[in-house]
Amino acid sequence: MSADYAHLCSSILEQCFGKVVQSVADCLFSATTRTLSQIVSSTNFSRKEVVLAVAVLIKFRLVNFEPSKNNPFLAEYSLRREDVICLLRYSRYIHLVQTKYGNVGASIAEELLNAGSETATGLLLKCLSDGENKAESAETYRDTFIKMISDHYIIKIPELMPGDEQDEAVPKFQKNECGFFVPPNIDLQLLAQIQKGEATLSKALDGAIVWSLNYDRFHQEFRDDIMKLAIERKLGENAAECFSFILNLIYNTTDPWQRKASNLVTFVEIKQAIERKSNNMELIKYLDQYICLIMDDSLGFLRKVGDMGGGQYLVDMEKTFESLAFACVEAVITERFGSKAARIFRVIRVKKFIEQEDLQKEAMIPAKEAKSLAYNLFQEQFIHVKVIKKPGGGGSGPAKAFYLFQIKDKDTVRMLLDNCFKSLYNTIRRSNYEKNEHKGLIEKSQRLDSIVEAMKERGESDEYIAEIVETFTPPECEILNKVKNRIKTLSKAEMTLDDTIFLLQMYQHHCTTLPTGIQKFK
């Protein structure tokens, strides 16, 4: 992990949990594993504060622990670095759940995200006490919760081993992958009794079973949306709908996070699924043509590998995300250096290796301008130089060197990813600065809004309300509007940067052998 990502994680954790948790996480980030005593000595906080901070990180699934190899009675803690950035995606997770399960699902997801992890009964009690959805019944919440588990959006955290089997002081967990998505037994009568105060939460049968959101399932949806949106922009809505059915079919037989390519699916299976579930008559009529369109597209989403069953196809994740990631790289180059620089980048990528003289001819750019643009790209590490030395005549003369431009795909993506981390860190810091600098003005505006709202509820006259509003002077209004616009712009920049980071991370997962934080079960 880069230093830029370390700074970003530190900033995110400070924003979400405060200084103590930030310091503990920074200590864990700088090492593979640390014991509690090592964390206490490194952070200069009291043992009680460090224990609470570690407990918070474990509850939010940001820290793992296991017995030390040298001492089985001593726990060693490690930070799940890749999951820290997921804290920024909470609003996207809630929005996705809301589109699929409505306000009830959004309420469940929001409470679960705020709690980090929670028992089913405890979670439903929090949702039922929420003022926004009091009209919904406990049965509706239970059914939605179970549906989210069956769709793998909620996952069961491994259970603690019973005391008889556990001799060591460090807790151990039973990791049964088959039981991660088995729905719990939720007693609605007990829920009603607890709400009335006739029973306590300790009587719940699921007290030892804890649930959390399954980030990988959400990221699978985000990844699929990227592919479907790219197809929709290039080939139209019908092609995107066809590809959506293909994805749903391959997930029946393929691990969603298989790195290179999916398992095979036949034309007959695709046709049967679309005829059974789609009302799009145009897609059904011209299905073979839409599949050919997707297959022949330069982005390489679909590949034909056999003729059995009307044709066998697979989704080529490696080719797809290589094309999408480098389309993103080219867009960045175009924004920073212009379209000619992007043309030079494309020429080098197509040719693999090319000399300066050949580059300006292939790109059809004047020699002086081509040299300048190639130097700028080299300086910013978008392109690299390979030196090939040839011995002089007779072995005694000076060696002749050839300088060839090349693109190292993995290094280019990693460099751009680090730049995104740095930009996101700067955006968060600037947003926090704006909020702190104008904290008094923002709080005054919020107090005034609440007073005016209360006055309207009481039925006060418009003249009196106008007088209260005028206590906020025009210069203050102008400053506040500017601050709000700046914060809004920075928030949009955060979301755009996170989209780019996610795309480049998908490239690293599908197109390299680098270890990533994506696992089927967490």
FILUM-806408 format. One record per residue (C-alpha): residue in three letters; z, x, y. Coordinates in steps of 0.25 Angstrom, whole numbers, plus 5000, padded with zeros to 4 digits. Last residue first. Layout:
N
aa  pz  px  py
ala  Z  X  Y
...
END
This chain:
522
aa  pz  px  py
lys  5017  4938  4952
phe  5007  4933  4942
lys  4992  4936  4943
gln  4994  4949  4951
ile  4989  4952  4965
gly  4997  4963  4972
thr  4985  4973  4970
pro  4983  4986  4962
leu  4970  4993  4966
thr  4959  4991  4955
thr  4949  4987  4966
cys  4939  4976  4968
his  4947  4964  4965
his  4961  4967  4970
gln  4957  4976  4982
tyr  4946  4966  4986
met  4957  4955  4986
gln  4965  4963  4994
leu  4954  4965  5004
leu  4952  4950  5005
phe  4967  4947  5007
ile  4968  4958  5018
thr  4956  4951  5025
asp  4963  4937  5024
asp  4976  4943  5029
leu  4969  4949  5041
thr  4963  4936  5044
met  4977  4929  5043
glu  4984  4940  5052
ala  4973  4939  5062
lys  4975  4924  5063
ser  4990  4926  5065
leu  4986  4937  5076
thr  4978  4927  5084
lys  4989  4916  5083
ile  4999  4926  5088
arg  4990  4930  5100
asn  4987  4915  5103
lys  5002  4912  5103
val  5005  4924  5112
lys  4994  4919  5122
asn  4999  4905  5122
leu  5013  4910  5124
ile  5009  4918  5136
glu  5002  4907  5142
cys  5013  4897  5140
glu  5023  4907  5146
pro  5014  4908  5158
pro  5013  4893  5159
thr  5028  4891  5159
phe  5036  4884  5147
thr  5046  4876  5155
glu  5033  4867  5157
val  5035  4861  5143
ile  5049  4855  5147
glu  5043  4849  5159
ala  5031  4843  5151
ile  5042  4837  5141
tyr  5049  4830  5153
glu  5035  4824  5158
asp  5031  4820  5144
ser  5044  4811  5143
glu  5053  4814  5131
gly  5051  4806  5118
arg  5062  4813  5110
glu  5051  4818  5100
lys  5043  4823  5112
met  5056  4830  5117
ala  5058  4837  5104
glu  5044  4842  5104
val  5045  4847  5118
ile  5058  4855  5114
ser  5052  4860  5101
asp  5040  4865  5109
leu  5049  4872  5120
arg  5057  4879  5109
gln  5044  4884  5103
ser  5038  4889  5117
lys  5052  4896  5120
glu  5051  4903  5106
ile  5037  4908  5109
leu  5041  4913  5123
gly  5053  4920  5118
lys  5046  4927  5106
his  5035  4932  5115
glu  5036  4947  5111
asn  5041  4943  5097
lys  5029  4934  5094
glu  5019  4944  5099
tyr  5025  4955  5092
asn  5025  4948  5079
ser  5010  4945  5080
arg  5008  4959  5084
arg  5015  4964  5071
ile  5008  4954  5062
thr  4994  4958  5068
asn  4998  4973  5067
tyr  5002  4971  5052
leu  4989  4963  5049
ser  4980  4974  5056
lys  4987  4985  5047
phe  4986  4977  5035
cys  4971  4974  5038
asn  4969  4989  5041
asp  4975  4992  5027
leu  4965  4982  5021
leu  4953  4988  5028
met  4957  5002  5022
arg  4959  4997  5008
val  4946  4990  5009
thr  4939  5003  5013
asp  4946  5011  5003
lys  4942  5002  4992
asp  4928  5001  4996
lys  4926  5016  4998
ile  4913  5016  5007
gln  4904  5028  5007
phe  4897  5037  5017
leu  4891  5050  5012
tyr  4893  5063  5018
phe  4885  5074  5011
ala  4890  5088  5011
lys  4882  5101  5009
ala  4890  5113  5004
pro  4889  5126  5012
gly  4880  5136  5004
ser  4885  5145  4993
gly  4882  5136  4981
gly  4868  5140  4980
gly  4864  5130  4990
gly  4876  5122  4996
pro  4885  5113  4987
lys  4884  5098  4990
lys  4896  5090  4995
ile  4897  5075  4995
val  4906  5069  5005
lys  4910  5054  5004
val  4913  5047  5017
his  4920  5034  5019
ile  4918  5020  5025
phe  4927  5010  5031
gln  4937  5021  5034
glu  4938  5018  5049
gln  4933  5032  5052
phe  4922  5030  5042
leu  4917  5017  5048
asn  4918  5023  5062
tyr  4910  5035  5057
ala  4899  5026  5050
leu  4898  5018  5064
ser  4896  5031  5072
lys  4886  5036  5062
ala  4878  5023  5061
glu  4878  5023  5076
lys  4872  5037  5078
ala  4862  5035  5066
pro  4856  5022  5071
ile  4859  5010  5061
met  4850  5005  5050
ala  4861  5005  5040
glu  4853  5012  5030
lys  4848  5022  5039
gln  4861  5025  5046
leu  4868  5026  5032
asp  4857  5036  5027
glu  4860  5046  5038
gln  4875  5044  5036
glu  4875  5046  5021
ile  4877  5035  5011
phe  4886  5032  4999
lys  4889  5018  4993
lys  4875  5013  4998
val  4880  4998  4999
arg  4893  5002  5005
ile  4887  5012  5015
val  4877  5001  5020
arg  4888  4990  5021
phe  4896  5000  5030
ile  4885  5003  5038
arg  4881  4989  5040
ala  4896  4986  5044
ala  4895  4997  5054
lys  4882  4990  5060
ser  4890  4977  5061
gly  4900  4982  5070
phe  4912  4992  5070
arg  4925  4984  5069
glu  4920  4969  5066
thr  4909  4974  5057
ile  4918  4983  5050
val  4928  4972  5047
ala  4917  4963  5043
glu  4912  4974  5033
val  4926  4975  5027
cys  4927  4960  5025
ala  4913  4960  5018
phe  4918  4972  5010
ala  4930  4963  5005
leu  4921  4951  5002
ser  4911  4960  4994
glu  4922  4967  4986
phe  4929  4954  4984
thr  4918  4948  4978
lys  4913  4960  4969
glu  4927  4961  4963
met  4930  4947  4961
asp  4917  4944  4953
val  4918  4930  4949
leu  4912  4928  4935
tyr  4900  4921  4930
gln  4894  4917  4917
gly  4881  4909  4916
gly  4877  4896  4910
gly  4888  4897  4900
met  4884  4911  4896
asp  4874  4918  4905
gly  4883  4930  4909
val  4889  4939  4920
lys  4886  4931  4933
arg  4894  4936  4945
leu  4901  4928  4956
phe  4907  4932  4969
gly  4897  4943  4972
leu  4897  4944  4987
ser  4882  4946  4987
asp  4880  4931  4982
asp  4871  4930  4970
met  4883  4924  4961
ile  4887  4914  4972
leu  4873  4909  4974
cys  4870  4909  4959
ile  4883  4900  4957
tyr  4878  4891  4968
gln  4864  4890  4961
asp  4871  4886  4948
leu  4879  4876  4954
tyr  4868  4868  4961
lys  4870  4854  4957
ile  4886  4856  4955
leu  4887  4862  4969
glu  4878  4851  4975
met  4887  4840  4968
asn  4900  4845  4974
asn  4910  4836  4967
ser  4917  4847  4960
lys  4927  4847  4949
arg  4919  4844  4935
glu  4905  4848  4939
ile  4911  4861  4946
ala  4919  4865  4933
gln  4908  4862  4924
lys  4898  4870  4932
ile  4907  4882  4933
glu  4910  4881  4918
val  4895  4880  4915
phe  4892  4892  4924
thr  4902  4901  4916
val  4915  4908  4920
leu  4918  4923  4917
asn  4931  4930  4920
ser  4933  4934  4935
ala  4930  4948  4941
lys  4937  4961  4946
arg  4951  4959  4948
gln  4956  4947  4940
trp  4966  4940  4950
pro  4962  4926  4946
asp  4964  4929  4931
thr  4952  4923  4925
thr  4950  4911  4915
asn  4953  4899  4923
tyr  4952  4907  4936
ile  4937  4908  4933
leu  4935  4893  4934
asn  4942  4891  4948
leu  4934  4903  4953
ile  4921  4896  4949
phe  4925  4883  4955
ser  4927  4890  4968
phe  4914  4897  4967
cys  4907  4884  4966
glu  4914  4879  4978
ala  4910  4891  4986
ala  4896  4889  4982
asn  4896  4875  4987
glu  4903  4879  5000
gly  4892  4888  5004
leu  4886  4902  5000
lys  4891  4912  5010
arg  4903  4906  5017
glu  4907  4898  5005
ile  4906  4910  4996
ala  4915  4918  5005
leu  4925  4906  5006
lys  4925  4905  4991
met  4928  4920  4989
ile  4939  4920  5000
asp  4945  4907  4995
asp  4946  4913  4981
arg  4954  4925  4986
phe  4964  4915  4994
glu  4966  4907  4982
gln  4969  4919  4973
his  4978  4923  4984
phe  4986  4910  4983
arg  4987  4912  4968
asp  4991  4927  4970
tyr  5002  4922  4979
asn  5010  4914  4969
leu  5020  4907  4977
ser  5034  4907  4971
trp  5043  4900  4961
val  5057  4903  4955
ile  5062  4898  4942
ala  5077  4900  4940
gly  5081  4887  4947
asp  5071  4879  4939
leu  5081  4869  4933
ala  5087  4865  4947
lys  5102  4863  4946
ser  5104  4875  4956
leu  5097  4867  4967
thr  5108  4858  4969
ala  5111  4843  4966
glu  5114  4830  4973
gly  5110  4835  4987
lys  5100  4825  4989
gln  5089  4835  4989
ile  5095  4842  4976
gln  5095  4828  4969
ala  5080  4826  4973
leu  5076  4840  4967
leu  5085  4837  4955
gln  5077  4824  4952
leu  5064  4832  4954
asp  5067  4842  4943
ile  5056  4853  4944
asn  5052  4859  4931
pro  5044  4871  4934
pro  5029  4874  4933
val  5024  4885  4924
phe  5016  4894  4933
phe  5023  4908  4931
gly  5026  4904  4916
cys  5015  4910  4909
glu  5017  4923  4917
asn  5031  4925  4911
lys  5038  4936  4919
gln  5053  4935  4916
phe  5060  4942  4926
lys  5071  4953  4926
pro  5083  4955  4935
val  5089  4969  4937
ala  5103  4970  4932
glu  5097  4973  4918
asp  5101  4965  4905
gln  5092  4953  4907
glu  5089  4945  4895
asp  5103  4937  4895
gly  5101  4935  4910
pro  5088  4927  4909
met  5076  4934  4915
leu  5073  4929  4929
glu  5060  4921  4930
pro  5047  4926  4935
ile  5043  4919  4948
lys  5035  4906  4946
ile  5022  4905  4953
ile  5017  4895  4964
tyr  5002  4894  4967
his  4998  4895  4952
asp  4991  4881  4952
ser  5001  4876  4942
ile  5013  4881  4951
met  5006  4874  4963
lys  5005  4861  4955
ile  5020  4862  4951
phe  5024  4863  4966
thr  5015  4852  4970
asp  5021  4843  4959
arg  5035  4847  4963
tyr  5032  4844  4978
thr  5026  4831  4975
glu  5038  4827  4966
ala  5048  4831  4977
ser  5041  4820  4986
glu  5034  4823  4999
ala  5038  4816  5011
lys  5048  4827  5014
asn  5035  4836  5017
glu  5037  4842  5031
gly  5053  4842  5031
asp  5055  4852  5020
ser  5066  4847  5011
leu  5056  4844  4999
cys  5050  4858  5000
lys  5064  4865  5000
leu  5068  4857  4988
leu  5054  4860  4981
leu  5057  4875  4982
gly  5071  4874  4977
thr  5066  4866  4965
ala  5054  4876  4962
thr  5063  4888  4964
glu  5059  4897  4975
ser  5051  4910  4979
gly  5047  4916  4993
ala  5055  4905  5000
asn  5046  4903  5011
leu  5034  4904  5002
leu  5039  4894  4993
glu  5043  4885  5004
glu  5029  4886  5010
ala  5022  4884  4996
ile  5030  4872  4993
ser  5027  4866  5007
ala  5012  4869  5006
gly  5011  4862  4992
val  5018  4850  4998
asn  5009  4850  5011
gly  4996  4850  5002
tyr  4994  4856  4988
lys  4980  4864  4989
thr  4978  4865  5005
gln  4993  4867  5007
val  4994  4878  4996
leu  4983  4886  5003
his  4990  4884  5017
ile  5003  4888  5011
tyr  4997  4901  5005
arg  4990  4904  5018
ser  5003  4903  5026
tyr  5010  4912  5017
arg  4999  4923  5018
leu  5007  4933  5026
leu  5018  4934  5016
cys  5007  4938  5006
ile  5007  4951  5013
val  5019  4955  5006
asp  5014  4952  4992
glu  5006  4966  4991
arg  5019  4974  4993
arg  5027  4968  4982
leu  5039  4976  4985
ser  5047  4983  4974
tyr  5061  4983  4970
glu  5069  4991  4960
ala  5081  4985  4953
leu  5092  4993  4947
phe  5098  4989  4933
pro  5086  4995  4925
asn  5088  5009  4931
asn  5077  5019  4930
lys  5066  5009  4929
ser  5072  5001  4940
pro  5073  4986  4937
glu  5062  4977  4943
phe  5060  4971  4957
asn  5049  4964  4965
val  5048  4962  4980
leu  5039  4953  4988
arg  5041  4940  4979
phe  5047  4932  4991
lys  5061  4931  4983
ile  5060  4946  4980
leu  5058  4950  4995
val  5069  4941  4999
ala  5079  4947  4989
val  5075  4961  4994
ala  5079  4957  5008
leu  5092  4951  5003
val  5095  4964  4995
val  5091  4973  5007
glu  5100  4965  5017
lys  5112  4966  5007
arg  5110  4981  5005
ser  5111  4983  5020
phe  5098  4988  5027
asn  5095  5003  5029
thr  5081  5000  5022
ser  5079  5012  5014
ser  5094  5013  5008
val  5094  4998  5005
ile  5080  4999  4998
gln  5084  5010  4990
ser  5097  5003  4985
leu  5089  4991  4982
thr  5079  4999  4973
arg  5065  5003  4977
thr  5051  5001  4971
thr  5037  5006  4975
ala  5041  5011  4988
ser  5037  5010  5003
phe  5036  4995  5001
leu  5050  4993  4996
cys  5056  4999  5009
asp  5047  4991  5018
ala  5051  4978  5010
val  5066  4981  5013
ser  5063  4984  5027
gln  5055  4971  5029
val  5065  4963  5021
val  5076  4968  5031
lys  5067  4966  5044
gly  5063  4951  5042
phe  5057  4942  5031
cys  5044  4937  5035
gln  5040  4946  5048
glu  5047  4958  5042
leu  5040  4956  5029
ile  5026  4955  5036
ser  5028  4967  5044
ser  5033  4976  5032
cys  5021  4971  5024
leu  5011  4975  5035
his  5017  4989  5037
ala  5016  4991  5022
tyr  5002  4986  5022
asp  4998  4996  5033
ala  5006  5007  5026
ser  4996  5005  5014
met  5000  5000  5000
END
